[in-house]
Every structure is written in C-alpha cells, then in structure tokens.
C-alpha cells in the first residue's frame, strides 16, 4: 500500500497544534486558579567545548540569582538553558527554539555572532533580548535588544592611558577574526588618535587558531615595546604558550583577555584593562555556594542583567508587556554588583571599566 506522506505530515501537524492549544489552555487554567504567572527566561551559553568554563560560570550566577528570589515574589521565574559552544549556527538555532517553541519572555543570548539576527526574531515576537556580543548593532536596531556587557568604547581608553603612563611608543597587535574582537581593536585604534603611540604591526588570526609560530616571530622582528592581544580565551592561551616558547621579553596586555584564563598563575604581573570590577562580597558568596573561586568576574554582568530583569518584573503587580518592561529597564541602577550602570534611551549599557593586574594567581585592581 502506498503511503500518502502529505496526509501523514498534515495529521501530525494538526495533532501538535491541538496538543499545543490544550496545553496552553491548561496552563492558563492553572494560572486562573491562583498560581503565580511564570516568567520564562532563555539562556544561550557555551556550556561545553573550549569556552565551557565561561558558560558554566555565567550559568552558576544566573542560578544563584534565581535562588535569591523570595517566596512572596509576584512571579515565578524559570530558566531554560541551551548550549551553543560559542558556535554561530548553534546559537542561532537555540535562539529560534527559545523564542518560537519555548516562548520565553526574555532571552539572555550568547556572543557568538548572530545576535543581531536573533534580535530581529525577538523583536518580531516582542521579546526582550540581552546580548554578550560586543556590538551596538542590535540595540540600535530595535528597542527590545540590550547589551549585557559594556562596549569596549566605554573603557578601552583606560588601556591607552596606561600605555602613555608607561611611556610605550610602539605597539604590536594580534586580532582574532571575530566580530567582538574586531570591534574592540577598532575602539583601541581610535583611542590612540592624538597620542604619540603607534601601531607598528597588525596580525590577524583565525578563530581558535593553534599555530602562532610564524605570526609571533614576524611581529617580534618589528621589536614592539608591548604586545596587545585582542583574542578569545582559547586562542589567547595558545598565543601565550608560543610567546613563552620563543622566550620573548616584551610585556603583554589585552582587553579582558586574562579575565577568561582559568589558571592565572603563569601570568603573574600581567596588567590589562577589564570591563569587570572587583566585587569581594560576590566572590565570597560564589565560593560559599559552589565551593570554588569565581575566576571570571565578567560573569557578574550576567548576574546583574538577570537581576535587572527580575527587579523590573517585580515592580509590577501584573505581568507587564514587553514595552513596559523596556521602559523600566531604562532606569538608572546604582550600587549593583558591577557598580552604577544605565541604559540611556536605548539598549547600549553605560558604566566603567577597570585596570587589573595578576597577583598571586588572582586578578586584582591595578593601583595608580
């Protein structure tokens, strides 16, 4: 007997629609009985792979913030995690799933690259999206998109000021071919205008590049006063290994790069600029909760983004619309775990960075 696959697929689709409608009605019926309205929050993170350490730290802090919600909260909050391994296609697929199938109210997106496209989908469905991508494209395009992190333009000047203070004249740079790192390098290059510091060499490398023998050797022949690396964590560690193998003596610095290194002991004395302030209270709380050190303080921005969302919802007596939530998120926030921050009329976050130095295997504030 010949199977009519068109009819079979049609029956399947109809069945799924019916199940979805019934499920929605049951859910609504439960809410009408007095249950708290549920706020669903999707989180896309690199939970496995080379960036697993980063994703797991963010996940820890998201869950920590949820654990702090009191019993008498107005809403119930549910986290749904998706692992993208910092892969653009996986991230895009996860975003589509969380918005279209899981119907999340808020999406905490990754930083793998397709976040502007995910923001378009979120905006079409009137969903709030926070992004770890160091790019202003999404928040300038739609009011429903917010940066979770400071853009490098907010704090890269600190690095330039430190270079001037140390009388650095010639800089050799390594740039990873990823949107965030290219943006950061552009901001750094712009910050050098009007100074006597010049970039004497630029080496562009592929994402997750493993072999740095030739690029580092070529750059060393130009004899820069310092190497400035705009590299993702796994790439940075490969670069450092080759730098040490070639027994170079010029100092190394970066923008955020050493925040992502799990074992900081080999980089004693390295100073760099970071978007993440030191918060000893939160570090202690994290250690008490998870039995390990908070080695990547940037994840505190994830905690604060989720904190802002929860506090915004709790300021309403009934579940707000996305537009109402946007206006609430624009309000200035003081004394947060990352200092005073604010969105000023759009989703671009404003705040302050910090200069750090690695001492005794830990990143601490670089004192003036």
Residue pairs with C-beta under 8 A, 6 or more apart in sequence:
31 37
31 38
35 76
36 73
36 74
36 75
36 76
37 74
37 75
37 76
37 318
37 319
38 75
38 76
38 77
38 78
39 75
39 76
39 77
39 78
39 105
39 106
39 313
39 319
40 78
40 80
40 102
40 103
40 104
40 105
40 106
41 77
41 78
41 79
41 80
41 104
41 105
41 106
41 107
41 108
41 306
41 309
42 79
42 80
42 81
42 82
42 94
42 95
42 98
42 99
42 102
42 104
42 106
42 107
42 108
43 58
43 59
43 62
43 79
43 80
43 81
43 82
43 107
43 108
44 81
44 82
44 84
44 91
44 94
44 95
44 98
44 107
44 108
44 109
44 110
45 54
45 55
45 56
45 58
45 59
45 81
45 82
45 83
45 84
45 110
46 52
46 54
46 55
46 83
46 84
46 85
46 86
46 110
46 112
47 55
47 56
47 59
47 81
47 83
47 85
48 55
48 83
48 85
49 85
49 86
49 87
50 85
50 86
50 208
50 233
50 234
51 85
51 86
51 232
51 233
51 234
52 85
53 233
53 260
53 262
53 295
53 296
54 233
54 260
54 296
54 299
55 83
55 86
57 294
57 295
57 296
57 299
58 299
58 302
59 81
60 286
60 289
60 290
60 299
61 286
61 299
61 300
61 302
61 303
61 306
62 79
62 108
62 302
62 303
62 306
63 79
64 285
64 286
64 289
64 303
65 303
65 306
65 307
65 310
66 77
66 79
66 306
67 289
69 77
69 310
73 314
74 313
74 314
74 316
74 317
75 313
75 314
75 319
77 310
80 98
80 102
80 104
82 94
82 97
82 98
83 90
83 94
84 90
84 91
84 94
84 110
84 112
86 110
86 111
86 112
86 232
87 112
88 112
88 113
88 114
89 114
90 112
91 109
91 110
91 112
91 113
91 114
91 115
91 118
92 114
92 117
92 118
94 110
95 107
95 109
95 114
95 117
95 118
95 121
95 122
96 118
96 121
98 104
98 107
99 107
99 118
99 121
99 122
99 125
99 127
100 121
100 125
104 127
105 127
105 128
105 322
106 127
106 128
106 129
106 130
106 309
107 118
107 122
107 127
107 128
107 129
107 130
108 130
108 148
108 302
108 305
108 306
109 115
109 118
109 119
109 129
109 130
109 131
109 132
109 133
110 131
110 132
110 133
111 131
111 132
111 133
111 134
111 149
111 180
112 133
113 133
113 178
113 179
115 129
115 131
115 132
115 133
115 135
115 138
115 145
116 133
116 135
116 137
116 138
116 141
118 129
118 131
119 129
119 131
119 138
119 141
119 142
119 144
119 145
120 141
120 142
122 128
122 129
122 142
122 144
122 145
123 141
123 142
123 144
123 145
126 144
126 321
126 322
126 323
127 144
127 322
128 144
128 146
128 309
128 322
128 325
128 326
128 329
129 138
129 144
129 145
129 146
130 145
130 146
130 147
130 148
130 305
130 309
131 138
131 139
131 145
131 146
131 147
131 148
132 148
132 149
132 302
133 147
133 179
133 180
134 149
134 151
134 152
134 179
134 180
134 183
134 184
135 151
135 179
135 180
135 183
136 147
136 151
136 348
138 145
138 147
138 347
139 145
139 146
139 147
139 346
139 347
139 348
140 346
140 347
140 348
143 326
143 346
143 347
144 322
144 326
144 347
145 347
146 305
146 329
146 343
146 347
146 349
147 347
147 348
147 349
148 301
148 302
148 305
148 349
149 275
149 298
149 301
149 349
150 275
150 301
150 349
150 350
150 351
150 352
150 353
151 183
151 187
151 348
151 349
152 183
152 184
152 187
152 188
152 255
152 275
153 187
153 190
154 275
154 349
154 350
154 351
154 352
154 353
155 273
155 274
155 275
155 352
155 353
155 354
156 184
156 187
156 188
156 191
156 255
156 273
156 353
157 191
158 273
158 353
158 354
158 355
159 188
159 191
159 228
159 253
159 255
159 272
159 273
159 355
160 188
160 191
160 192
160 195
160 197
162 253
162 271
162 273
162 355
162 366
163 171
163 197
163 226
164 195
164 197
168 197
168 225
168 226
169 196
169 197
169 198
169 225
170 197
170 198
170 200
170 222
170 223
170 224
170 225
171 192
171 197
171 198
171 199
171 200
171 224
171 225
171 226
171 227
171 228
172 199
172 200
172 201
172 203
172 219
172 222
172 224
172 226
172 227
172 228
173 185
173 188
173 199
173 201
173 202
173 203
173 227
173 228
173 229
173 230
174 203
174 204
174 205
174 215
174 219
174 227
174 228
174 229
174 230
174 231
174 239
175 181
175 182
175 185
175 202
175 203
175 204
175 205
175 230
175 231
176 204
176 205
176 206
176 207
176 209
176 230
176 231
176 232
176 235
177 204
177 205
177 206
177 207
178 207
178 232
181 230
181 231
181 232
182 230
184 230
184 255
185 230
188 228
188 230
188 255
189 199
192 198
192 199
200 222
200 224
201 218
201 219
201 222
201 224
203 215
203 218
203 219
205 212
205 215
205 231
205 235
207 232
207 235
208 232
208 234
208 235
209 235
209 238
210 238
211 242
212 238
212 239
212 242
212 243
213 242
213 246
216 239
216 242
216 243
216 246
216 248
217 246
219 227
220 246
220 248
220 250
223 250
224 250
225 250
226 250
226 251
226 252
226 253
227 243
227 248
227 250
227 251
227 252
227 253
228 252
228 253
228 254
228 255
229 236
229 239
229 252
229 253
229 254
229 257
230 254
230 255
230 257
231 239
231 254
231 257
232 260
233 257
233 260
233 261
236 254
236 257
236 258
236 260
236 261
237 261
240 252
240 266
240 267
243 252
244 266
251 270
252 270
253 270
253 271
253 272
253 273
254 272
254 273
255 272
255 273
255 274
256 272
256 273
256 274
256 275
256 276
256 298
257 272
258 264
258 267
258 270
258 272
258 274
258 356
258 358
258 363
259 274
259 276
259 296
259 297
259 298
259 356
259 363
260 296
260 298
261 267
262 295
262 296
263 361
264 295
264 358
264 361
264 362
264 363
265 361
267 358
268 358
268 359
268 360
268 361
269 357
269 358
269 359
270 357
270 358
271 355
271 356
271 357
271 358
271 366
272 355
272 356
272 357
273 353
273 354
273 355
273 356
274 297
274 298
274 353
274 354
274 355
274 356
274 363
275 298
275 301
275 353
275 354
276 297
276 298
276 300
276 301
276 338
276 353
276 354
277 297
277 300
277 338
277 339
277 352
277 354
278 297
278 354
278 356
278 363
278 364
278 365
279 297
279 300
279 337
279 338
282 294
282 300
282 303
282 337
283 293
283 294
283 297
286 292
286 293
286 294
287 293
287 294
293 362
294 300
297 363
300 337
300 338
301 338
303 337
304 333
304 336
304 337
304 338
304 341
307 336
307 337
308 329
308 333
308 336
309 325
309 329
312 320
312 325
312 328
312 329
313 319
313 320
313 325
315 328
316 324
316 328
320 328
329 343
330 342
330 343
330 344
330 345
331 342
332 340
332 341
332 342
333 340
333 341
333 342
334 340
338 351
339 351
339 352
340 351
341 349
341 350
341 351
342 349
342 350
342 351
343 349
343 350
344 350
354 365
354 366
355 365
355 366
356 363
356 364
356 365
356 366
357 363
357 364
357 365
357 366
358 364
